[in-house]
Amino acid sequence: MILVVHGGPTGSFVQTFSPFIQWLTSQGWAVLEPNPRGSTGYGWQFAAADRNDLGGKDFQDIMAGVDWALAHKPVDAARLGMYGYSYGGEMAGFLEGKTDRFRAIVSGAPVIDQYSEYGTEGGSWYDRWFFGQPWLRPQDAWRQSPLSYAGKAKTPLLLLQGEADTTDPLGQSLEMYR
């Protein structure tokens, strides 16, 4: 099974056609697209439930979805992969450091360190809404940075990054690589 985490966190998966998902399923993969806390489509309170908790209860929601699929669908627990871009790439970084249940993880344009991302991104309003300015809440910013869990990483991780990305700058992927 391939776990796909959307961007945002205030993105959401809705019924739509995705050539990439169709290709994965045509290759025999089951695909799980959860809408964890922070996603849109379930009201303001559900979207706001991720404030100052990136990589916390949203991570738990995602893993609960994986556990449900393993318990109720014909999915092999030894053949799990994950892909995410932007916030999904950030969640890939959290998965990388918080669990070794996946065989491979693909992280696209991730936020890896809330401090350095805040200082180098094109605009900071989104980060201010989700956790505030990092220097005012340093423990919260570090807890919500996948880099803080990188020392526990065991799963192969592929980083995808555009050099000209100003939303999630190149430096984020370089930090995770190092």
PyMOL commands that place a pseudoatom at each C-alpha (Angstrom):
pseudoatom trace, name=CA, resn=MET, resi=1, chain=A, elem=C, hetatm=0, pos=[0.000, 0.000, 0.000]
pseudoatom trace, name=CA, resn=ILE, resi=2, chain=A, elem=C, hetatm=0, pos=[1.116, 3.526, -0.762]
pseudoatom trace, name=CA, resn=LEU, resi=3, chain=A, elem=C, hetatm=0, pos=[0.169, 6.212, 1.754]
pseudoatom trace, name=CA, resn=VAL, resi=4, chain=A, elem=C, hetatm=0, pos=[-0.256, 9.601, 0.077]
pseudoatom trace, name=CA, resn=VAL, resi=5, chain=A, elem=C, hetatm=0, pos=[-0.436, 12.726, 2.271]
pseudoatom trace, name=CA, resn=HIS, resi=6, chain=A, elem=C, hetatm=0, pos=[-1.800, 15.918, 0.705]
pseudoatom trace, name=CA, resn=GLY, resi=7, chain=A, elem=C, hetatm=0, pos=[-0.283, 19.375, 0.885]
pseudoatom trace, name=CA, resn=GLY, resi=8, chain=A, elem=C, hetatm=0, pos=[-1.485, 22.057, 3.209]
pseudoatom trace, name=CA, resn=PRO, resi=9, chain=A, elem=C, hetatm=0, pos=[-2.053, 20.972, 5.966]
pseudoatom trace, name=CA, resn=THR, resi=10, chain=A, elem=C, hetatm=0, pos=[-5.281, 22.652, 4.904]
pseudoatom trace, name=CA, resn=GLY, resi=11, chain=A, elem=C, hetatm=0, pos=[-5.505, 20.661, 1.707]
pseudoatom trace, name=CA, resn=SER, resi=12, chain=A, elem=C, hetatm=0, pos=[-7.828, 17.709, 1.316]
pseudoatom trace, name=CA, resn=PHE, resi=13, chain=A, elem=C, hetatm=0, pos=[-8.448, 14.677, -0.812]
pseudoatom trace, name=CA, resn=VAL, resi=14, chain=A, elem=C, hetatm=0, pos=[-11.762, 14.685, -2.642]
pseudoatom trace, name=CA, resn=GLN, resi=15, chain=A, elem=C, hetatm=0, pos=[-13.137, 12.392, -5.319]
pseudoatom trace, name=CA, resn=THR, resi=16, chain=A, elem=C, hetatm=0, pos=[-11.184, 13.321, -8.395]
pseudoatom trace, name=CA, resn=PHE, resi=17, chain=A, elem=C, hetatm=0, pos=[-9.166, 11.687, -11.152]
pseudoatom trace, name=CA, resn=SER, resi=18, chain=A, elem=C, hetatm=0, pos=[-5.411, 11.454, -10.566]
pseudoatom trace, name=CA, resn=PRO, resi=19, chain=A, elem=C, hetatm=0, pos=[-3.259, 9.895, -13.299]
pseudoatom trace, name=CA, resn=PHE, resi=20, chain=A, elem=C, hetatm=0, pos=[-0.552, 9.115, -10.726]
pseudoatom trace, name=CA, resn=ILE, resi=21, chain=A, elem=C, hetatm=0, pos=[-2.978, 7.299, -8.397]
pseudoatom trace, name=CA, resn=GLN, resi=22, chain=A, elem=C, hetatm=0, pos=[-4.461, 5.444, -11.379]
pseudoatom trace, name=CA, resn=TRP, resi=23, chain=A, elem=C, hetatm=0, pos=[-0.971, 4.365, -12.391]
pseudoatom trace, name=CA, resn=LEU, resi=24, chain=A, elem=C, hetatm=0, pos=[-0.186, 3.138, -8.847]
pseudoatom trace, name=CA, resn=THR, resi=25, chain=A, elem=C, hetatm=0, pos=[-3.388, 1.110, -8.688]
pseudoatom trace, name=CA, resn=SER, resi=26, chain=A, elem=C, hetatm=0, pos=[-2.759, -0.300, -12.173]
pseudoatom trace, name=CA, resn=GLN, resi=27, chain=A, elem=C, hetatm=0, pos=[0.574, -1.582, -10.841]
pseudoatom trace, name=CA, resn=GLY, resi=28, chain=A, elem=C, hetatm=0, pos=[-1.228, -3.438, -8.048]
pseudoatom trace, name=CA, resn=TRP, resi=29, chain=A, elem=C, hetatm=0, pos=[-0.807, -0.936, -5.224]
pseudoatom trace, name=CA, resn=ALA, resi=30, chain=A, elem=C, hetatm=0, pos=[-3.579, -0.033, -2.810]
pseudoatom trace, name=CA, resn=VAL, resi=31, chain=A, elem=C, hetatm=0, pos=[-3.548, 3.720, -2.122]
pseudoatom trace, name=CA, resn=LEU, resi=32, chain=A, elem=C, hetatm=0, pos=[-4.572, 5.413, 1.110]
pseudoatom trace, name=CA, resn=GLU, resi=33, chain=A, elem=C, hetatm=0, pos=[-5.318, 9.154, 0.953]
pseudoatom trace, name=CA, resn=PRO, resi=34, chain=A, elem=C, hetatm=0, pos=[-6.279, 10.282, 4.480]
pseudoatom trace, name=CA, resn=ASN, resi=35, chain=A, elem=C, hetatm=0, pos=[-7.610, 13.687, 5.497]
pseudoatom trace, name=CA, resn=PRO, resi=36, chain=A, elem=C, hetatm=0, pos=[-6.058, 14.114, 8.961]
pseudoatom trace, name=CA, resn=ARG, resi=37, chain=A, elem=C, hetatm=0, pos=[-6.594, 16.963, 11.402]
pseudoatom trace, name=CA, resn=GLY, resi=38, chain=A, elem=C, hetatm=0, pos=[-5.772, 20.227, 9.683]
pseudoatom trace, name=CA, resn=SER, resi=39, chain=A, elem=C, hetatm=0, pos=[-7.478, 19.199, 6.433]
pseudoatom trace, name=CA, resn=THR, resi=40, chain=A, elem=C, hetatm=0, pos=[-10.287, 21.245, 4.940]
pseudoatom trace, name=CA, resn=GLY, resi=41, chain=A, elem=C, hetatm=0, pos=[-13.751, 19.892, 4.233]
pseudoatom trace, name=CA, resn=TYR, resi=42, chain=A, elem=C, hetatm=0, pos=[-14.713, 19.020, 7.801]
pseudoatom trace, name=CA, resn=GLY, resi=43, chain=A, elem=C, hetatm=0, pos=[-15.259, 22.523, 9.160]
pseudoatom trace, name=CA, resn=TRP, resi=44, chain=A, elem=C, hetatm=0, pos=[-13.191, 25.233, 10.788]
pseudoatom trace, name=CA, resn=GLN, resi=45, chain=A, elem=C, hetatm=0, pos=[-12.554, 23.388, 14.066]
pseudoatom trace, name=CA, resn=PHE, resi=46, chain=A, elem=C, hetatm=0, pos=[-11.163, 20.322, 12.280]
pseudoatom trace, name=CA, resn=ALA, resi=47, chain=A, elem=C, hetatm=0, pos=[-8.791, 22.470, 10.204]
pseudoatom trace, name=CA, resn=ALA, resi=48, chain=A, elem=C, hetatm=0, pos=[-7.720, 24.432, 13.292]
pseudoatom trace, name=CA, resn=ALA, resi=49, chain=A, elem=C, hetatm=0, pos=[-7.114, 21.208, 15.278]
pseudoatom trace, name=CA, resn=ASP, resi=50, chain=A, elem=C, hetatm=0, pos=[-3.603, 21.085, 13.777]
pseudoatom trace, name=CA, resn=ARG, resi=51, chain=A, elem=C, hetatm=0, pos=[-2.550, 24.474, 15.150]
pseudoatom trace, name=CA, resn=ASN, resi=52, chain=A, elem=C, hetatm=0, pos=[0.680, 24.214, 17.124]
pseudoatom trace, name=CA, resn=ASP, resi=53, chain=A, elem=C, hetatm=0, pos=[0.617, 20.437, 16.648]
pseudoatom trace, name=CA, resn=LEU, resi=54, chain=A, elem=C, hetatm=0, pos=[2.190, 19.680, 13.250]
pseudoatom trace, name=CA, resn=GLY, resi=55, chain=A, elem=C, hetatm=0, pos=[3.465, 16.110, 13.344]
pseudoatom trace, name=CA, resn=GLY, resi=56, chain=A, elem=C, hetatm=0, pos=[1.395, 15.365, 16.455]
pseudoatom trace, name=CA, resn=LYS, resi=57, chain=A, elem=C, hetatm=0, pos=[-2.245, 14.321, 16.289]
pseudoatom trace, name=CA, resn=ASP, resi=58, chain=A, elem=C, hetatm=0, pos=[-2.232, 14.631, 12.490]
pseudoatom trace, name=CA, resn=PHE, resi=59, chain=A, elem=C, hetatm=0, pos=[0.535, 11.998, 12.472]
pseudoatom trace, name=CA, resn=GLN, resi=60, chain=A, elem=C, hetatm=0, pos=[-1.601, 9.848, 14.793]
pseudoatom trace, name=CA, resn=ASP, resi=61, chain=A, elem=C, hetatm=0, pos=[-4.620, 10.270, 12.476]
pseudoatom trace, name=CA, resn=ILE, resi=62, chain=A, elem=C, hetatm=0, pos=[-2.568, 9.162, 9.485]
pseudoatom trace, name=CA, resn=MET, resi=63, chain=A, elem=C, hetatm=0, pos=[-1.162, 6.137, 11.282]
pseudoatom trace, name=CA, resn=ALA, resi=64, chain=A, elem=C, hetatm=0, pos=[-4.667, 5.227, 12.510]
pseudoatom trace, name=CA, resn=GLY, resi=65, chain=A, elem=C, hetatm=0, pos=[-5.725, 5.169, 8.850]
pseudoatom trace, name=CA, resn=VAL, resi=66, chain=A, elem=C, hetatm=0, pos=[-2.808, 2.875, 8.008]
pseudoatom trace, name=CA, resn=ASP, resi=67, chain=A, elem=C, hetatm=0, pos=[-3.718, 0.603, 10.921]
pseudoatom trace, name=CA, resn=TRP, resi=68, chain=A, elem=C, hetatm=0, pos=[-7.358, 0.511, 9.801]
pseudoatom trace, name=CA, resn=ALA, resi=69, chain=A, elem=C, hetatm=0, pos=[-6.380, -0.431, 6.240]
pseudoatom trace, name=CA, resn=LEU, resi=70, chain=A, elem=C, hetatm=0, pos=[-4.076, -3.183, 7.503]
pseudoatom trace, name=CA, resn=ALA, resi=71, chain=A, elem=C, hetatm=0, pos=[-6.842, -4.596, 9.701]
pseudoatom trace, name=CA, resn=HIS, resi=72, chain=A, elem=C, hetatm=0, pos=[-9.679, -4.401, 7.165]
pseudoatom trace, name=CA, resn=LYS, resi=73, chain=A, elem=C, hetatm=0, pos=[-8.191, -4.610, 3.663]
pseudoatom trace, name=CA, resn=PRO, resi=74, chain=A, elem=C, hetatm=0, pos=[-5.917, -7.107, 1.887]
pseudoatom trace, name=CA, resn=VAL, resi=75, chain=A, elem=C, hetatm=0, pos=[-2.773, -5.020, 2.467]
pseudoatom trace, name=CA, resn=ASP, resi=76, chain=A, elem=C, hetatm=0, pos=[0.680, -6.428, 3.216]
pseudoatom trace, name=CA, resn=ALA, resi=77, chain=A, elem=C, hetatm=0, pos=[2.187, -4.682, 6.283]
pseudoatom trace, name=CA, resn=ALA, resi=78, chain=A, elem=C, hetatm=0, pos=[5.660, -5.547, 4.960]
pseudoatom trace, name=CA, resn=ARG, resi=79, chain=A, elem=C, hetatm=0, pos=[5.082, -3.603, 1.720]
pseudoatom trace, name=CA, resn=LEU, resi=80, chain=A, elem=C, hetatm=0, pos=[4.164, -0.062, 2.799]
pseudoatom trace, name=CA, resn=GLY, resi=81, chain=A, elem=C, hetatm=0, pos=[5.400, 3.045, 1.020]
pseudoatom trace, name=CA, resn=MET, resi=82, chain=A, elem=C, hetatm=0, pos=[4.648, 6.733, 1.456]
pseudoatom trace, name=CA, resn=TYR, resi=83, chain=A, elem=C, hetatm=0, pos=[4.611, 9.807, -0.765]
pseudoatom trace, name=CA, resn=GLY, resi=84, chain=A, elem=C, hetatm=0, pos=[3.827, 13.421, 0.066]
pseudoatom trace, name=CA, resn=TYR, resi=85, chain=A, elem=C, hetatm=0, pos=[4.509, 16.886, -1.301]
pseudoatom trace, name=CA, resn=SER, resi=86, chain=A, elem=C, hetatm=0, pos=[4.760, 20.192, 0.619]
pseudoatom trace, name=CA, resn=TYR, resi=87, chain=A, elem=C, hetatm=0, pos=[2.925, 19.463, 3.897]
pseudoatom trace, name=CA, resn=GLY, resi=88, chain=A, elem=C, hetatm=0, pos=[2.821, 15.861, 2.694]
pseudoatom trace, name=CA, resn=GLY, resi=89, chain=A, elem=C, hetatm=0, pos=[6.595, 16.073, 2.278]
pseudoatom trace, name=CA, resn=GLU, resi=90, chain=A, elem=C, hetatm=0, pos=[6.859, 17.464, 5.792]
pseudoatom trace, name=CA, resn=MET, resi=91, chain=A, elem=C, hetatm=0, pos=[4.750, 14.557, 7.069]
pseudoatom trace, name=CA, resn=ALA, resi=92, chain=A, elem=C, hetatm=0, pos=[7.099, 12.224, 5.176]
pseudoatom trace, name=CA, resn=GLY, resi=93, chain=A, elem=C, hetatm=0, pos=[9.908, 13.673, 7.283]
pseudoatom trace, name=CA, resn=PHE, resi=94, chain=A, elem=C, hetatm=0, pos=[7.926, 12.983, 10.455]
pseudoatom trace, name=CA, resn=LEU, resi=95, chain=A, elem=C, hetatm=0, pos=[7.212, 9.407, 9.334]
pseudoatom trace, name=CA, resn=GLU, resi=96, chain=A, elem=C, hetatm=0, pos=[10.909, 9.004, 8.559]
pseudoatom trace, name=CA, resn=GLY, resi=97, chain=A, elem=C, hetatm=0, pos=[11.858, 9.798, 12.155]
pseudoatom trace, name=CA, resn=LYS, resi=98, chain=A, elem=C, hetatm=0, pos=[8.847, 8.481, 14.078]
pseudoatom trace, name=CA, resn=THR, resi=99, chain=A, elem=C, hetatm=0, pos=[8.241, 5.022, 12.592]
pseudoatom trace, name=CA, resn=ASP, resi=100, chain=A, elem=C, hetatm=0, pos=[10.081, 2.306, 10.708]
pseudoatom trace, name=CA, resn=ARG, resi=101, chain=A, elem=C, hetatm=0, pos=[6.929, 0.673, 9.321]
pseudoatom trace, name=CA, resn=PHE, resi=102, chain=A, elem=C, hetatm=0, pos=[7.477, 1.895, 5.745]
pseudoatom trace, name=CA, resn=ARG, resi=103, chain=A, elem=C, hetatm=0, pos=[9.856, 0.325, 3.230]
pseudoatom trace, name=CA, resn=ALA, resi=104, chain=A, elem=C, hetatm=0, pos=[10.436, 3.607, 1.355]
pseudoatom trace, name=CA, resn=ILE, resi=105, chain=A, elem=C, hetatm=0, pos=[9.359, 7.237, 1.688]
pseudoatom trace, name=CA, resn=VAL, resi=106, chain=A, elem=C, hetatm=0, pos=[9.261, 10.007, -0.929]
pseudoatom trace, name=CA, resn=SER, resi=107, chain=A, elem=C, hetatm=0, pos=[9.304, 13.566, 0.401]
pseudoatom trace, name=CA, resn=GLY, resi=108, chain=A, elem=C, hetatm=0, pos=[8.628, 16.389, -2.047]
pseudoatom trace, name=CA, resn=ALA, resi=109, chain=A, elem=C, hetatm=0, pos=[9.297, 20.047, -1.157]
pseudoatom trace, name=CA, resn=PRO, resi=110, chain=A, elem=C, hetatm=0, pos=[9.215, 19.407, 2.590]
pseudoatom trace, name=CA, resn=VAL, resi=111, chain=A, elem=C, hetatm=0, pos=[9.419, 21.741, 5.549]
pseudoatom trace, name=CA, resn=ILE, resi=112, chain=A, elem=C, hetatm=0, pos=[12.141, 20.138, 7.638]
pseudoatom trace, name=CA, resn=ASP, resi=113, chain=A, elem=C, hetatm=0, pos=[13.127, 22.865, 10.107]
pseudoatom trace, name=CA, resn=GLN, resi=114, chain=A, elem=C, hetatm=0, pos=[10.511, 25.430, 11.145]
pseudoatom trace, name=CA, resn=TYR, resi=115, chain=A, elem=C, hetatm=0, pos=[13.234, 27.946, 12.121]
pseudoatom trace, name=CA, resn=SER, resi=116, chain=A, elem=C, hetatm=0, pos=[15.143, 28.040, 8.852]
pseudoatom trace, name=CA, resn=GLU, resi=117, chain=A, elem=C, hetatm=0, pos=[12.038, 27.629, 6.688]
pseudoatom trace, name=CA, resn=TYR, resi=118, chain=A, elem=C, hetatm=0, pos=[10.395, 30.624, 8.354]
pseudoatom trace, name=CA, resn=GLY, resi=119, chain=A, elem=C, hetatm=0, pos=[13.421, 32.778, 7.548]
pseudoatom trace, name=CA, resn=THR, resi=120, chain=A, elem=C, hetatm=0, pos=[13.849, 31.728, 3.924]
pseudoatom trace, name=CA, resn=GLU, resi=121, chain=A, elem=C, hetatm=0, pos=[10.362, 31.122, 2.527]
pseudoatom trace, name=CA, resn=GLY, resi=122, chain=A, elem=C, hetatm=0, pos=[8.485, 33.553, 0.311]
pseudoatom trace, name=CA, resn=GLY, resi=123, chain=A, elem=C, hetatm=0, pos=[5.797, 34.372, 2.904]
pseudoatom trace, name=CA, resn=SER, resi=124, chain=A, elem=C, hetatm=0, pos=[5.246, 33.438, 6.529]
pseudoatom trace, name=CA, resn=TRP, resi=125, chain=A, elem=C, hetatm=0, pos=[1.535, 34.041, 7.190]
pseudoatom trace, name=CA, resn=TYR, resi=126, chain=A, elem=C, hetatm=0, pos=[0.748, 30.321, 6.981]
pseudoatom trace, name=CA, resn=ASP, resi=127, chain=A, elem=C, hetatm=0, pos=[3.405, 29.388, 9.523]
pseudoatom trace, name=CA, resn=ARG, resi=128, chain=A, elem=C, hetatm=0, pos=[2.361, 32.195, 11.858]
pseudoatom trace, name=CA, resn=TRP, resi=129, chain=A, elem=C, hetatm=0, pos=[-1.197, 30.820, 11.814]
pseudoatom trace, name=CA, resn=PHE, resi=130, chain=A, elem=C, hetatm=0, pos=[-0.149, 27.211, 12.454]
pseudoatom trace, name=CA, resn=PHE, resi=131, chain=A, elem=C, hetatm=0, pos=[2.484, 27.674, 15.165]
pseudoatom trace, name=CA, resn=GLY, resi=132, chain=A, elem=C, hetatm=0, pos=[3.607, 31.293, 15.442]
pseudoatom trace, name=CA, resn=GLN, resi=133, chain=A, elem=C, hetatm=0, pos=[7.013, 32.860, 15.100]
pseudoatom trace, name=CA, resn=PRO, resi=134, chain=A, elem=C, hetatm=0, pos=[9.653, 30.245, 15.941]
pseudoatom trace, name=CA, resn=TRP, resi=135, chain=A, elem=C, hetatm=0, pos=[11.757, 32.500, 18.171]
pseudoatom trace, name=CA, resn=LEU, resi=136, chain=A, elem=C, hetatm=0, pos=[8.738, 33.195, 20.391]
pseudoatom trace, name=CA, resn=ARG, resi=137, chain=A, elem=C, hetatm=0, pos=[8.025, 29.461, 20.874]
pseudoatom trace, name=CA, resn=PRO, resi=138, chain=A, elem=C, hetatm=0, pos=[11.336, 27.676, 20.282]
pseudoatom trace, name=CA, resn=GLN, resi=139, chain=A, elem=C, hetatm=0, pos=[10.358, 24.361, 21.879]
pseudoatom trace, name=CA, resn=ASP, resi=140, chain=A, elem=C, hetatm=0, pos=[7.153, 24.214, 19.828]
pseudoatom trace, name=CA, resn=ALA, resi=141, chain=A, elem=C, hetatm=0, pos=[8.983, 25.085, 16.601]
pseudoatom trace, name=CA, resn=TRP, resi=142, chain=A, elem=C, hetatm=0, pos=[11.590, 22.358, 17.152]
pseudoatom trace, name=CA, resn=ARG, resi=143, chain=A, elem=C, hetatm=0, pos=[8.963, 19.747, 18.151]
pseudoatom trace, name=CA, resn=GLN, resi=144, chain=A, elem=C, hetatm=0, pos=[7.126, 20.550, 14.901]
pseudoatom trace, name=CA, resn=SER, resi=145, chain=A, elem=C, hetatm=0, pos=[10.291, 20.175, 12.795]
pseudoatom trace, name=CA, resn=PRO, resi=146, chain=A, elem=C, hetatm=0, pos=[10.891, 16.751, 11.196]
pseudoatom trace, name=CA, resn=LEU, resi=147, chain=A, elem=C, hetatm=0, pos=[14.628, 17.451, 11.539]
pseudoatom trace, name=CA, resn=SER, resi=148, chain=A, elem=C, hetatm=0, pos=[14.276, 16.988, 15.305]
pseudoatom trace, name=CA, resn=TYR, resi=149, chain=A, elem=C, hetatm=0, pos=[13.448, 13.298, 14.686]
pseudoatom trace, name=CA, resn=ALA, resi=150, chain=A, elem=C, hetatm=0, pos=[16.002, 12.654, 11.905]
pseudoatom trace, name=CA, resn=GLY, resi=151, chain=A, elem=C, hetatm=0, pos=[18.430, 10.907, 14.252]
pseudoatom trace, name=CA, resn=LYS, resi=152, chain=A, elem=C, hetatm=0, pos=[15.948, 8.021, 14.527]
pseudoatom trace, name=CA, resn=ALA, resi=153, chain=A, elem=C, hetatm=0, pos=[15.495, 7.618, 10.756]
pseudoatom trace, name=CA, resn=LYS, resi=154, chain=A, elem=C, hetatm=0, pos=[15.896, 4.119, 9.328]
pseudoatom trace, name=CA, resn=THR, resi=155, chain=A, elem=C, hetatm=0, pos=[13.765, 4.138, 6.169]
pseudoatom trace, name=CA, resn=PRO, resi=156, chain=A, elem=C, hetatm=0, pos=[15.177, 4.983, 2.728]
pseudoatom trace, name=CA, resn=LEU, resi=157, chain=A, elem=C, hetatm=0, pos=[14.070, 8.538, 1.896]
pseudoatom trace, name=CA, resn=LEU, resi=158, chain=A, elem=C, hetatm=0, pos=[13.969, 10.152, -1.535]
pseudoatom trace, name=CA, resn=LEU, resi=159, chain=A, elem=C, hetatm=0, pos=[13.876, 13.958, -1.481]
pseudoatom trace, name=CA, resn=LEU, resi=160, chain=A, elem=C, hetatm=0, pos=[12.317, 15.823, -4.435]
pseudoatom trace, name=CA, resn=GLN, resi=161, chain=A, elem=C, hetatm=0, pos=[12.857, 19.577, -4.582]
pseudoatom trace, name=CA, resn=GLY, resi=162, chain=A, elem=C, hetatm=0, pos=[12.624, 22.395, -7.085]
pseudoatom trace, name=CA, resn=GLU, resi=163, chain=A, elem=C, hetatm=0, pos=[15.566, 24.783, -7.026]
pseudoatom trace, name=CA, resn=ALA, resi=164, chain=A, elem=C, hetatm=0, pos=[13.341, 27.848, -7.498]
pseudoatom trace, name=CA, resn=ASP, resi=165, chain=A, elem=C, hetatm=0, pos=[10.705, 26.885, -4.895]
pseudoatom trace, name=CA, resn=THR, resi=166, chain=A, elem=C, hetatm=0, pos=[10.081, 29.907, -2.646]
pseudoatom trace, name=CA, resn=THR, resi=167, chain=A, elem=C, hetatm=0, pos=[7.266, 28.323, -0.615]
pseudoatom trace, name=CA, resn=ASP, resi=168, chain=A, elem=C, hetatm=0, pos=[9.342, 25.414, 0.695]
pseudoatom trace, name=CA, resn=PRO, resi=169, chain=A, elem=C, hetatm=0, pos=[12.870, 26.463, -0.261]
pseudoatom trace, name=CA, resn=LEU, resi=170, chain=A, elem=C, hetatm=0, pos=[15.649, 24.173, -1.489]
pseudoatom trace, name=CA, resn=GLY, resi=171, chain=A, elem=C, hetatm=0, pos=[17.517, 24.548, 1.794]
pseudoatom trace, name=CA, resn=GLN, resi=172, chain=A, elem=C, hetatm=0, pos=[14.901, 22.435, 3.547]
pseudoatom trace, name=CA, resn=SER, resi=173, chain=A, elem=C, hetatm=0, pos=[15.692, 19.353, 1.485]
pseudoatom trace, name=CA, resn=LEU, resi=174, chain=A, elem=C, hetatm=0, pos=[19.425, 20.050, 1.798]
pseudoatom trace, name=CA, resn=GLU, resi=175, chain=A, elem=C, hetatm=0, pos=[19.105, 20.142, 5.600]
pseudoatom trace, name=CA, resn=MET, resi=176, chain=A, elem=C, hetatm=0, pos=[17.313, 16.798, 5.637]
pseudoatom trace, name=CA, resn=TYR, resi=177, chain=A, elem=C, hetatm=0, pos=[19.867, 15.286, 3.270]
pseudoatom trace, name=CA, resn=ARG, resi=178, chain=A, elem=C, hetatm=0, pos=[22.750, 16.324, 5.494]
for i in range(1, 178): cmd.bond("trace and resi %d" % i, "trace and resi %d" % (i + 1))
show_as sticks, trace
zoom trace
